[in-house]
Amino acid sequence: MGKISKKWRELYRREPEKWQFWTWVILFLGSMLPVWYLSRYTVMGCDDYYYGTATHQAWLATHSLGEVLRVALETAADYWHKWQGTYASIFLMTLTPGIFGERLYFLTVFLMTGMLILGISTLGHVYLKEYAGCQSPWRRGSCILVLLFVSVQTMVSPADGIFWYNGALHYVFMQSLLYLTIAALLAFRVCKRRSRRFCLLVLGAIGGFACGGANLLTALQAVVVSAGLVALDLCWTKKKDNLWLVAPFLVTLAGFLLNVLAPGNGIRETT
């Protein structure tokens, strides 16, 4: 134990940023262990059954992932016409791990925390390195870990935001997808390689369309951010190559309009 303590002190003296990063890694992972351990006790409930009924029956009848995805699309379309316009969320809601067996429902916790970690880490890396001028990977890592720690530990309702697939998917998962989408758009603005720029643009458009069909808060943020980036390059930086960002903005806007103008929204309001 003394040797470990001595090496830790030496690391702090030689490379304090590296020391801080690994300290935050230990703290964050330590804070997540109880959360991941509790995954063994989480169970399906409420809308998990409601939205997953058709896909569960498809899996039992065919054991074909392709058939399950087909039924998921049909379910999302049916709800779009009869209940609500959040097409992307509903499609994913039908794919709860529980439809393949209730014992797999514990994967919900790892899926939601994993997506949150991926979204914040990716956006944080792109912004801090390319826009905030933070070139130290250790410093970037420490900042991201602090954000992750705070995001998880101050969550208003972990029961809904981590342990319940349907609720967490609709808000935490889709908001994390928005972070990834914004990261792709920000990376596109500073990227020089054409092939990579094309890939980032496509990812930004796909992510934008998915976010446009999420909960209305995430969907509106997606539209506002993508519009803001277009306005920034149109009115401020005036980089013509970056005006390709109009494409993912239009796709995101189309998805948002598809969401809010769904006939099912009116039906739901009457109830």
Summary of the structure (lengths in Angstrom):
residues: 271
radius of gyration: 21.2
end to end distance: 64.0
largest distance: 68.9
contacts: 894
relative contact order: 0.11
helix: 85%
strand: 0%
